[in-house]
Amino acid sequence: MTAFLLRALVSALGLWAATRWVPGIRIDNAETLILAGLLLGVVNAIVRPVVILLTLPLTVLTLGIFLLVVNTAMLALVAWILPGFHLTGGFWTAFQAALIVWLAGWLASWLIGPKGRIEIHIHRP
């Protein structure tokens, strides 16, 4: 549960960064931002695997690049469900925002580790 909440917080931080860098994406307040992070986590845990399974041939054909479109669709779904999360630039706005959220999640996974705990690696010669 802690790992999910930590990843939802990271998603919220990625969404916050996207609102700063991508024109056409707006989140009304901090409460909506936290809810968007939580909802994105739930959507990524429940809906995304089904969508990936259904689009597996296309994902294999594009060597995985189609997963960016799937991530974009998940972000657009969250914006559609959650009032106060506005996505007004179309596909490319959602695509840019999804890239920023993905980058934030990737960096957090690198720092946090797969089990949701902060890990410190010491390399000794």
Secondary structure, DSSP 8 states (H G I E B T S, - for coil): -HHHHHHHHHHHHHHHHHHHHSTTEEE-SHHHHHHHHHHHHHHHHHHHHHHHHHTHHHHHHTTTTHHHHHHHHHHHHHHHHSTTEEE-S-HHHHHHHHHHHHHHHHHHHHHH-TTSS--------
